[in-house]
């Protein structure tokens, strides 16, 4: 049988004379360092959390809409209000709200996309022309070496195209 030595200490709640090892138990401005307060704070937090859970799960009463308010929701395409009061709308009313919402969304996208200033149109056209010019210069840069090669080795008479980029 193996013998071993083991130390089992006592905590301050078990009656130890010294709590932390340096100062006597209960000395200082706050003896026991807020032990009951921590427990009470924890219980209060737990109670508040449980109250929030209960409040979240309880359905909130929704006020009844008047006919004018329902018509306003339909005309504006107000999806949030329709969803909040969905039990007060018929299927046709909900379809009307969704249709109105989609039309407003599409109209907004069309007007933002379709309205362009003259400056934007000019910039787009000039960018297009620059790209066409670059494409043409690149085509000439690819064509001229091929024409020179074929004229030299195949005996053909392909013309050399002058370019503005330094081609001879």
C-alpha positions in Angstrom: 0.0 0.0 0.0 1.4 3.4 -1.0 1.4 6.1 1.6 1.0 9.7 0.5 0.6 13.1 2.1 -2.4 15.3 1.3 -3.4 18.7 2.6 -7.0 19.6 2.8 -7.4 23.3 3.5 -10.3 25.1 5.1 -12.0 28.0 3.5 -13.1 31.2 5.3 -16.6 29.9 5.4 -15.4 26.7 7.1 -14.0 28.8 10.0 -10.5 29.5 8.9 -8.9 32.3 10.9 -7.2 33.9 7.8 -9.3 34.2 4.6 -6.8 35.2 2.0 -3.7 34.2 3.9 -2.5 37.7 4.5 -5.1 39.5 6.6 -7.4 38.1 9.3 -10.9 37.1 8.2 -13.4 40.0 8.4 -10.9 42.8 8.6 -11.0 45.8 6.3 -13.8 48.2 5.1 -15.9 45.5 3.6 -15.7 42.2 5.4 -16.7 39.2 3.3 -16.2 41.4 0.2 -19.8 41.6 -0.9 -20.7 37.9 -0.7 -24.4 38.4 -0.2 -24.6 41.3 -2.7 -23.2 39.2 -5.5 -25.8 36.5 -4.9 -28.6 39.0 -4.8 -27.4 40.7 -8.0 -27.2 37.4 -9.7 -30.8 36.5 -8.6 -32.0 39.9 -9.8 -30.4 39.5 -13.2 -31.9 36.0 -13.5 -35.4 37.4 -12.6 -35.1 40.2 -15.1 -34.1 37.8 -17.8 -37.0 35.5 -17.1 -39.4 38.5 -17.1 -38.1 39.6 -20.5 -38.6 36.0 -21.8 -42.2 35.9 -20.5 -42.9 39.4 -22.0 -41.5 38.4 -25.4 -43.6 35.2 -25.5 -46.9 37.0 -24.6 -48.6 38.3 -27.7 -49.1 42.0 -27.6 -52.7 43.2 -28.3 -53.0 44.8 -31.7 -55.4 47.7 -32.1 -58.2 47.4 -34.6 -57.6 49.4 -37.8 -60.4 51.6 -39.2 -61.5 51.3 -42.8 -59.6 54.5 -43.6 -56.4 53.2 -42.1 -56.7 49.9 -43.9 -57.2 51.8 -47.2 -54.1 54.0 -46.4 -52.0 50.8 -45.8 -53.2 49.4 -49.1 -52.6 52.6 -51.1 -49.1 53.2 -49.6 -48.1 49.5 -50.0 -47.1 49.6 -46.3 -45.8 46.0 -45.8 -44.9 46.4 -42.2 -48.3 47.6 -41.1 -50.0 45.0 -43.2 -47.9 42.3 -41.6 -48.6 43.7 -38.1 -52.4 43.6 -38.7 -52.5 40.6 -41.1 -55.5 39.1 -39.4 -57.6 42.2 -40.3 -56.9 42.0 -44.0 -58.5 39.8 -46.6 -56.3 37.8 -49.1 -57.3 40.3 -51.8 -56.2 43.2 -49.6 -52.8 41.6 -48.9 -52.4 41.0 -52.6 -53.1 44.7 -53.3 -50.6 45.8 -50.6 -47.9 43.5 -52.1 -48.7 44.7 -55.7 -48.5 48.4 -54.7 -45.2 47.8 -52.8 -43.6 46.1 -55.8 -44.8 48.8 -58.2 -43.4 51.5 -56.0 -40.1 49.6 -55.7 -39.8 49.1 -59.5 -40.8 52.7 -60.2 -38.1 53.9 -57.9 -35.5 51.7 -59.5 -36.6 52.8 -63.0 -36.4 56.5 -62.2 -33.0 56.2 -60.6 -31.7 54.2 -63.5 -33.5 56.1 -66.3 -32.8 59.7 -65.4 -29.3 60.6 -66.6 -27.7 63.9 -67.1 -26.2 65.1 -70.4 -22.8 65.0 -68.8 -23.2 61.3 -67.9 -24.3 60.5 -71.5 -21.3 62.4 -72.9 -18.9 60.7 -70.6 -20.3 57.3 -71.5 -20.0 58.1 -75.2 -16.4 59.4 -74.9 -15.4 56.3 -72.9 -16.9 54.1 -75.7 -15.0 56.0 -78.4 -11.8 55.7 -76.4 -12.3 51.9 -76.1 -13.0 51.7 -79.8 -9.8 53.6 -80.5 -7.8 51.4 -78.2 -9.3 48.3 -79.8 -8.4 49.6 -83.3 -4.8 50.4 -82.2 -4.5 46.9 -80.7 -5.8 45.4 -84.0 -3.2 47.3 -86.0 -0.4 46.2 -83.6 -1.4 42.6 -84.1 -1.9 42.9 -87.9 1.3 44.7 -89.0 3.8 42.1 -87.7 1.7 39.4 -89.3 1.6 41.3 -92.6 5.4 41.9 -92.5 6.1 38.3 -91.8 3.9 37.0 -94.6 5.3 39.6 -97.0 8.8 38.6 -96.2 8.5 34.8 -96.2 5.4 34.0 -98.3 5.9 36.6 -101.0 2.5 38.3 -100.4 1.7 42.0 -100.8 -0.3 42.8 -97.7 -0.3 46.5 -97.0 1.2 47.8 -93.8 -1.3 50.0 -91.9 0.1 53.2 -90.4 -0.8 53.7 -86.7 -0.6 56.7 -84.4 1.2 54.7 -81.7 4.6 54.7 -83.3 4.1 52.0 -86.0 6.1 52.5 -89.1 
